[in-house]
Amino acid sequence: MSDAPVTFEELRGVDLFDELDDSDLTEWVPLARAYHVEPGELIAEQGEPPKGLQLLLEGEALALLVDQGRTEPVGRHTGPTWMGAIAVLTGGALGARMQAETPCRMAVIDAEDFRRLAFAQPKIHRRVMRQVAPVMSRVTEMQQSRERLSSLGTMAAGLAHELNNPAAAARRAAAQLTEALEVISSALGQFVEAGVERTEAEQLVQLQQEAFTRGTSATALDALDAADAEDEVLSRLQALGVEEPWRLAEPLAVAGVDQQWLDRVQELAGAATEAALRWVAATLTAGRLAGELEESTERMSTLVGAVKSYAYMDRGELVEVDVHEGLETTLAVLAHKLKHTRIEVVRDYDRALPKLTVRGSELNQVWTNLLDNAIDALGEEGTITITSKRDGSCAVVEISDNGSGVSEEVAGRIFDPFFTTKDVGHGTGLGLATARRIIVDRHDGSLTLDPQPGRTTFRVQLPFTQS
């Protein structure tokens, strides 16, 4: 709704006009159109061109950064103050959403009127331009923080995905191992109750050890032989009157037990034959489950080690590393993105390269950006080729993909801050700009693009020693 006209005194309270004398300020008064907004109402929308210079005369407004449907508060404006002047003068879009937090008395000066008077009154123009650097620096810093958080989120999601399988396998094996140990612990009591003598018990132990040795060492049976052997064991167990014989048939068949072995167990155990067979099957199962637990926990340890290496959590900022270590740990972190694709990763490494003195976690951010972009460029199938080689006093790493390539126009702007070819909400345009800053400014190296039809290659050159 409309408000009372803007007064000279109200404009004098806005610091944008501090350097103007009264006669110059008077020119602005008739251009300012007052209006009122209630809490929660939109003042200006991110990404849209500004309607003009916004003056917050009274009240408070929030600056919100919008990304993929989520809003994040990035600043608060308290009147009297001004907003949107940089976008009006540069012809750009608004970098944030402005929303009233309290009842606000506002005024707007149309974009054309503001540009005309700002250029006519250099003090205003200079005042606005002095804010460009700090504002852009702050926006860049926020976007870079979001980029790092996005990379961290990608890494965390990938790690959770990769850890889920071995963790589930370990949990399942632990539960089954508990059952097997209960069977093993109850066997002795059942032997005593059945009247198994010491001599027979010793021979049963020998039969158990014989089956255990074969079960842990033999790979022997192919799928068909194993199925045939299991069927034979199952038939004999049924003949012996064993309850739920299918639970015992598989581990006993894998251990290669035969008719003679089963008959010998029956002869020695007598009434405790079923208990003896369950005991042997349980020890075989326990051995297999222990192996699965070891394999699962080793996989989890390897993944945690990869992330630890990726972040260089236990080392200082400057570290001496094999460049291939960072590439491989980054691939491990991104493995979840490759798992359900037909993307092949080809490594052409010069393993004789000397170690580099680098800022390890920052360099891994570069590999993450380049490899993640290559994966996105390929989609469901293709080839990523990673090459390392020596070029004088520098190491060179090339990351190529055989996707659709990039046009000359895109190639010319690809390292520009805020430039992105991704859909709105799926890229900040700071990934490659940040990567180049890390390589050039932090490592005295170079990051270049070699675009060819059907092939995109990013070339990173790093000196072996830092200045």
PyMOL commands that set and color helices and strands:
alter all, ss='L'
color gray80, all
select helices_A, chain A and resi 8-12+15-17+22-26+29-31+85-90+111-120+122-194+198-217+223-239+246-254+259-311+323-333+335-339+360-378+408-413+431-443
alter helices_A, ss='H'
color red, helices_A
select strands_A, chain A and resi 33-37+42-44+52-58+60-67+70-78+81-83+97-100+104-110+318-321+342-348+356-359+381-391+394-401+446-452+455-463
alter strands_A, ss='S'
color yellow, strands_A
deselect
rebuild
show_as cartoon
